[in-house]
Each structure stands twice: as structure tokens, then as C-alpha cells.
Amino acid sequence: MSKFRVANPPDSAQLTQFVTTIKNAEQQVGENIIEALKHPGTVAVLTTAVLGPDGQQRVLSMALDADRMNQVQEILQTSVEEREDEERCYGFHCLVKTKAAMEQPSADEDASSQTN
């Protein structure tokens, strides 16, 4: 019997999600990803940790078909185009501000220009 629970019934409007409670994180995440990759039509898996309704941490993996993966790639490409380099990234830890946010003066700059 599978330890995995499909969180929502698969249909064309929703991503299929595979949810389990975290025990040994490395093994649990790996098993969750492998199980999601077995879902028909899956080309990639998006995985994160979330809090369940009972307060327990859970591994949530979403099986992405080719269309959903293309959407993810488009979003990532857009973020690269909009990103203003200002801080180095260390692994997955990056400060990302859009160019629009960089063009707006901060409250500190407004206050100093009004006192001069």
C-alpha cells in the first residue's frame, strides 16, 4: 500500500499533488519526488515543505506536465529579465527586486530631500 496521498483529484484545471508527512527529510523528499515522477505525463516535479492543518510539516510535490513546465520556464525567464542585480546569491538565497521597485524612491530618500 502506498504511503502517498493524492491531495486533490486530478483534472485538467489543477496540478496533481502528492503529500506526505516529513519523517527523515532527505529520504521523504526523494520518495515524494520519485512517486510524483511516476504520474502519467510528468516531465518535472516542483517540491516544497508546507504546514498541514494539524500543524505538522509535510512534503508537497506537484507533478508538472509539459504545458505547466513551459509556464514555469516563462515565469523564470520573466523574473530574469526584470531582476536588478544588487546582491550576490548564495545557493537559493537571493535578494530579488524588480526594476520597477528599484526606480521608486524609498521613504528615507523622500524624507531627506524634504529636510534639505
C-alpha positions as CSV (number, residue, x, y, z in Angstrom):
1,M,0.0,0.0,0.0
2,S,1.3,3.4,-0.9
3,K,2.2,5.9,1.8
4,F,1.4,8.8,-0.6
5,R,-1.9,10.6,-0.6
6,V,-3.1,12.5,-3.7
7,A,-4.3,15.7,-2.2
8,N,-6.7,16.7,-4.9
9,P,-8.4,14.6,-7.6
10,P,-6.6,15.0,-10.9
11,D,-8.3,17.0,-13.5
12,S,-7.2,19.4,-16.3
13,A,-7.6,22.5,-14.1
14,Q,-5.4,21.5,-11.2
15,L,-2.0,20.1,-10.6
16,T,-1.8,16.7,-9.0
17,Q,-0.2,17.0,-5.6
18,F,1.5,14.2,-3.6
19,V,1.6,14.9,0.1
20,T,3.3,13.0,2.9
21,T,4.4,13.9,6.5
22,I,8.1,14.7,6.9
23,K,10.0,12.0,8.8
24,N,13.5,11.6,7.5
25,A,13.6,14.7,5.3
26,E,16.1,13.5,2.7
27,Q,14.5,10.2,2.2
28,Q,11.0,11.5,2.4
29,V,11.6,14.3,-0.2
30,G,13.3,11.8,-2.6
31,E,10.5,9.3,-2.3
32,N,7.9,12.0,-2.8
33,I,9.7,13.2,-6.0
34,I,10.0,9.7,-7.4
35,E,6.3,9.0,-6.7
36,A,5.3,12.2,-8.5
37,L,7.6,11.4,-11.5
38,K,5.6,8.2,-11.9
39,H,2.4,10.1,-12.6
40,P,1.5,9.9,-16.3
41,G,2.7,12.8,-18.4
42,T,5.0,14.2,-15.8
43,V,8.2,15.9,-17.1
44,A,9.2,17.7,-13.9
45,V,8.3,17.9,-10.2
46,L,8.0,21.0,-8.0
47,T,8.5,20.2,-4.3
48,T,8.3,22.3,-1.2
49,A,7.6,21.8,2.6
50,V,4.3,23.2,4.0
51,L,2.4,23.1,7.3
52,G,-0.6,20.8,7.3
53,P,-3.9,21.6,9.0
54,D,-2.7,19.6,12.0
55,G,0.5,21.8,12.3
56,Q,2.8,19.0,11.0
57,Q,5.3,19.7,8.3
58,R,4.5,18.0,5.0
59,V,6.3,17.5,1.7
60,L,4.2,18.7,-1.2
61,S,5.3,17.7,-4.7
62,M,3.4,18.8,-7.8
63,A,3.7,16.7,-10.9
64,L,4.2,19.1,-13.9
65,D,3.3,18.1,-17.4
66,A,4.9,19.8,-20.4
67,D,2.5,22.7,-20.5
68,R,2.9,23.5,-16.8
69,M,6.7,23.2,-17.1
70,N,6.6,25.7,-20.0
71,Q,4.7,28.1,-17.8
72,V,7.3,27.7,-15.0
73,Q,10.1,28.4,-17.6
74,E,8.3,31.5,-18.8
75,I,7.9,32.8,-15.3
76,L,11.5,32.2,-14.5
77,Q,12.6,33.9,-17.8
78,T,10.4,36.9,-17.0
79,S,12.0,37.1,-13.5
80,V,15.5,37.1,-15.0
81,E,14.5,40.0,-17.4
82,E,13.0,42.0,-14.5
83,R,15.7,41.3,-11.9
84,E,18.0,44.1,-10.9
85,D,21.4,42.7,-9.8
86,E,22.3,44.2,-6.5
87,E,23.2,41.4,-4.1
88,R,25.2,38.2,-4.7
89,C,23.2,35.0,-4.5
90,Y,24.3,32.2,-2.2
91,G,22.7,28.9,-3.2
92,F,19.0,29.6,-3.2
93,H,19.2,32.7,-1.0
94,C,18.9,35.8,-3.2
95,L,17.5,39.2,-2.7
96,V,15.4,40.0,-5.8
97,K,13.9,43.3,-6.5
98,T,12.2,44.2,-9.8
99,K,13.4,47.1,-11.9
100,A,10.2,48.9,-11.1
101,A,10.8,48.7,-7.4
102,M,14.3,50.0,-7.9
103,E,13.1,53.1,-9.7
104,Q,10.7,54.1,-6.8
105,P,12.4,56.3,-4.2
106,S,12.4,55.0,-0.7
107,A,10.7,56.8,2.2
108,D,14.1,57.6,3.7
109,E,15.2,59.4,0.5
110,D,11.9,61.3,0.4
111,A,12.3,62.5,4.0
112,S,16.0,63.6,3.5
113,S,15.1,65.6,0.3
114,Q,12.3,67.4,2.1
115,T,14.5,68.5,5.1
116,N,17.3,69.9,2.8
